Amino acid sequence: MMLGQNDQAGSGASDLIKDTTTASFRVDVIAESARQPVLVDFWAPWCGPCKQLTPVIEKVIKAAGGKVKLVKMNIDEHPEIAGQLGVKSIPAVIAFQKGQPVDGFMGALPESQIKGFLERLVGPLGGEGEELMAEAEAVLAAGDAQGAAALFSEALSLDPTDFKGFAGLARALVALGDLEQARAVLDQAPAGADKNAAIAAARAALEVAEQAASVGDLAPLMARVEADPADHAARIELAIGLNGRGDRRAAADQLLEAIRRDRAWNEEAARKQLLQFFEAWGMADPETLGARRRLSGILFS
């Protein structure tokens, strides 16, 4: 059952868990997060995984004893904030501290992973649990794409229906530069993959890598941008090339500069490209978090 459609489990829970709107977002999230972390859960009534996530995340929030609050936003009724922050798949949860987005996750995670997420924000809550998929993610984050691919393959041998295994293996193959095999892995994912957040993120990573493969020498693009800072087409192509060379910070900087100069140019092309980067990099990636904070500063200033 979605929060706000029935009761909120008593007055104590209602202090920790509430619904918000576009109009009340600044008070419920931006201002409140100056006092304590606030999780924003973007959901919709038609979203099956949202219904799976709701009771689990509410249970963890209540067990945290007031260390963090949960604010829920129905994106069907209030799409603006989700769109501005680049939320493309739901459920999506973004943590705010001191008025800024600092971390996030997508999909209906199990209780142990949600606890781990909260512990990164507020310290130990009790409980633990490492598994093979988490090890694969850690190995990939450390830069060992070959080792990560092996671990994701092992995880898939244990559960051939796990979307996260297919997504992780595809991302590892993208990191190895084997784009053709990455696409083949994603095409082999089970039915329902088109609605899975992890698969969507892996596809975004593949598409961004394919974009970068079509960008040649960056020097002419840099020269065009230096000669004409309003050449947003060159700036976006430069950002794609920089990202393809692994310079995420510089890629985000170019797109943020384009957004500052002319947010609406070519139907917000720079913002849309940046959001695709976020999806490809992952919501918890340090460069995603840093660029999302800077994007938030532009959008909400």
Summary of the structure (lengths in Angstrom):
residues: 301
radius of gyration: 19.7
end to end distance: 35.5
largest distance: 62.2
contacts: 972
relative contact order: 0.09
helix: 61%
strand: 9%
